[in-house]
């Protein structure tokens, strides 16, 4: 009997902890710190911009190439042909 109560309490405690972590993650997402459940990941977000700036300082040639890719029309390859998914 005591063992059953113990495991029920463990399961309830685990559920409460997971719920609390989920609420914490949603709060952090609302502040823009992380991407969790309610927003899609946007690679041009603040953290992505920060990493691009660091890379442009450390490797200027790669920073310029990444900046150029950001301003290109989506769906176009270097040759001007539409991008076909699955081809590299």
C-alpha positions in Angstrom: 0.0 0.0 0.0 2.8 2.5 0.9 4.7 1.7 -2.3 1.7 2.5 -4.4 1.1 5.9 -2.7 4.8 6.7 -3.1 4.7 6.1 -6.9 1.4 8.1 -7.3 3.1 11.0 -5.5 6.2 10.7 -7.7 4.0 10.8 -10.8 2.0 13.8 -9.5 5.2 15.6 -8.6 6.7 14.9 -12.1 3.5 16.3 -13.7 3.6 19.4 -11.6 7.3 20.0 -12.4 6.8 19.5 -16.1 3.8 21.9 -16.1 5.9 24.5 -14.2 8.8 24.1 -16.7 6.4 24.5 -19.6 4.9 27.7 -18.1 8.5 29.0 -17.5 9.4 28.3 -21.2 6.2 30.0 -22.4 7.1 33.1 -20.2 10.6 33.1 -21.6 9.2 32.8 -25.1 6.9 35.8 -24.5 10.0 37.8 -23.6 11.7 36.7 -26.9 14.4 34.7 -25.2 13.6 31.3 -26.7 11.3 29.7 -29.2 9.0 27.2 -27.5 5.5 26.3 -28.6 3.6 29.4 -29.8 6.0 30.9 -32.3 7.9 29.5 -35.2 11.6 29.6 -35.3 12.8 32.6 -37.3 16.5 32.3 -38.2 16.8 36.1 -38.6 15.9 36.7 -35.0 17.9 38.6 -32.5 20.2 35.7 -31.5 20.8 34.9 -35.2 21.8 38.5 -35.9 24.2 38.5 -32.9 25.9 35.3 -34.1 26.2 36.8 -37.7 27.8 39.9 -36.2 30.4 37.8 -34.3 31.1 35.7 -37.4 31.5 38.8 -39.5 34.1 40.1 -37.0 36.0 36.8 -36.8 35.6 35.8 -40.5 34.8 38.8 -42.6 34.6 36.9 -45.9 32.0 34.5 -44.5 30.1 37.4 -42.9 29.7 39.1 -46.3 28.5 35.9 -47.9 25.9 35.3 -45.2 24.7 38.9 -45.5 24.4 38.6 -49.2 22.3 35.4 -48.8 20.0 37.2 -46.5 19.2 39.8 -49.1 18.8 37.4 -52.0 15.3 36.5 -53.2 14.1 33.4 -51.5 13.7 30.3 -53.8 16.4 31.4 -56.2 19.8 29.6 -56.5 23.0 31.3 -57.6 22.3 30.5 -61.3 18.9 32.2 -61.1 17.1 28.8 -61.3 14.4 28.1 -58.8 15.6 25.9 -55.9 14.5 22.3 -56.1 14.1 20.7 -52.7 16.4 17.8 -52.2 19.1 19.0 -54.6 22.3 20.5 -53.3 
